[in-house]
Amino acid sequence: MRVLVIYAHPSADSFAAALHQAVVAGLRHGGHEVDDCDLYAEGFDPVLSAAERLAYNTADPDLTGVAEHVVRLRAAEALVLCFPTWWYGMPAILKGYFDRVWAQSVAFRLPEGGGAILPALTNIRKFWVVTTYGSPWWLIRLVLRDPVRAVLLGGLARLCGSGVATRFLALYNIDAASRARTAAFLAKVERAFARF
Ligand SMILES: Cc1cc2nc3c(=O)[nH]c(=O)nc-3n(C[C@H](O)[C@H](O)[C@H](O)COP(=O)(O)O)c2cc1C
């Protein structure tokens, strides 16, 4: 498959960077074609401009600043997101990627006369997420009701159509994790992506 990997972390020596490497290595090992998008390294500007906002709900959204990303997204057969959880959500650079690139006519269509938005990314058949948390699993899942998973798999993945296959790989309580636990998660991620 042609897999678009969207990676968001500013530091090359982070655990997210190691996960990113494991994702890409696993996919290539499995024979997939990888379009590796490192948002920080590519200098992605996450700020939706006034002109983009003005055209957002129109039939002709302003995609001039993100045209290359639109081409990459439309060419993808699968999507992988790799990032650390910050403030119970995505890092701002990744959130801005969705704000600017997942526009009307690219990711969704507004039906005439109102109603639920319609998926436009039916080219994407798999949507996988790899993330890490400082918090323990019970705080994220039982107290906060899993906001990252809900937004990504319950919200954004729906724009890929009803047949999309999703998977959420998460490591919790990372700051207190032993070397063995982080190494085991890294190995799990690489194995999962080799069988993607
Ligand atoms: C700006 C910022 C916000 C964070 N917010 C959260 C949070 O809301 N929930 C959480 O569990 N961890 C939070 N963390 C902890 C990160 O998830 C944790 O540091 C990260 O997963 C470690 O991965 P890394 O070594 O690749 O950076 C935050 C960290 C930073 C830097």
The ligand as an SDF file (V2000), in Angstrom:
LIG
                    3D

 31 33  0  0  0  0  0  0  0  0999 V2000
    3.3410   20.4370   26.0910 C   0  0  0  0  0  0  0  0  0  0  0  0
    3.1140   19.0980   26.7060 C   0  0  0  0  0  0  0  0  0  0  0  0
    1.8340   18.7370   27.0740 C   0  0  0  0  0  0  0  0  0  0  0  0
    1.5720   17.4670   27.5940 C   0  0  0  0  0  0  0  0  0  0  0  0
    0.2860   17.1120   27.8900 N   0  0  0  0  0  0  0  0  0  0  0  0
    0.0100   15.8580   28.2840 C   0  0  0  0  0  0  0  0  0  0  0  0
   -1.3370   15.4450   28.4810 C   0  0  0  0  0  0  0  0  0  0  0  0
   -2.2740   16.1920   28.3180 O   0  0  0  0  0  0  0  0  0  0  0  0
   -1.5740   14.1650   28.8760 N   0  0  0  0  0  0  0  0  0  0  0  0
   -0.5610   13.2740   29.0510 C   0  0  0  0  0  0  0  0  0  0  0  0
   -0.8290   12.1220   29.3740 O   0  0  0  0  0  0  0  0  0  0  0  0
    0.7300   13.6510   28.8750 N   0  0  0  0  0  0  0  0  0  0  0  0
    1.0270   14.9060   28.4970 C   0  0  0  0  0  0  0  0  0  0  0  0
    2.3300   15.2850   28.2650 N   0  0  0  0  0  0  0  0  0  0  0  0
    3.3910   14.2740   28.4420 C   0  0  0  0  0  0  0  0  0  0  0  0
    3.7640   13.6960   27.0890 C   0  0  0  0  0  0  0  0  0  0  0  0
    2.7110   12.9220   26.5510 O   0  0  0  0  0  0  0  0  0  0  0  0
    5.0340   12.8530   27.2030 C   0  0  0  0  0  0  0  0  0  0  0  0
    6.0650   13.7100   27.6150 O   0  0  0  0  0  0  0  0  0  0  0  0
    5.3840   12.2450   25.8690 C   0  0  0  0  0  0  0  0  0  0  0  0
    4.4340   11.2660   25.5300 O   0  0  0  0  0  0  0  0  0  0  0  0
    6.7660   11.6450   25.9200 C   0  0  0  0  0  0  0  0  0  0  0  0
    7.1730   11.3580   24.6110 O   0  0  0  0  0  0  0  0  0  0  0  0
    8.4990   11.9730   23.9870 P   0  0  0  0  0  0  0  0  0  0  0  0
    9.6360   11.4910   24.8400 O   0  0  0  0  0  0  0  0  0  0  0  0
    8.5510   11.3760   22.6230 O   0  0  0  0  0  0  0  0  0  0  0  0
    8.3740   13.4640   23.9930 O   0  0  0  0  0  0  0  0  0  0  0  0
    2.6320   16.5540   27.7840 C   0  0  0  0  0  0  0  0  0  0  0  0
    3.9380   16.9450   27.4360 C   0  0  0  0  0  0  0  0  0  0  0  0
    4.1750   18.1810   26.9000 C   0  0  0  0  0  0  0  0  0  0  0  0
    5.5860   18.5560   26.5000 C   0  0  0  0  0  0  0  0  0  0  0  0
  1  2  1  0
  2  3  1  0
  2 30  2  0
  3  4  2  0
  4  5  1  0
  4 28  1  0
  5  6  2  0
  6  7  1  0
  6 13  1  0
  7  8  2  0
  7  9  1  0
  9 10  1  0
 10 11  2  0
 10 12  1  0
 12 13  2  0
 13 14  1  0
 14 15  1  0
 14 28  1  0
 15 16  1  0
 16 17  1  0
 16 18  1  0
 18 19  1  0
 18 20  1  0
 20 21  1  0
 20 22  1  0
 22 23  1  0
 23 24  1  0
 24 25  2  0
 24 26  1  0
 24 27  1  0
 28 29  2  0
 29 30  1  0
 30 31  1  0
M  END
$$$$
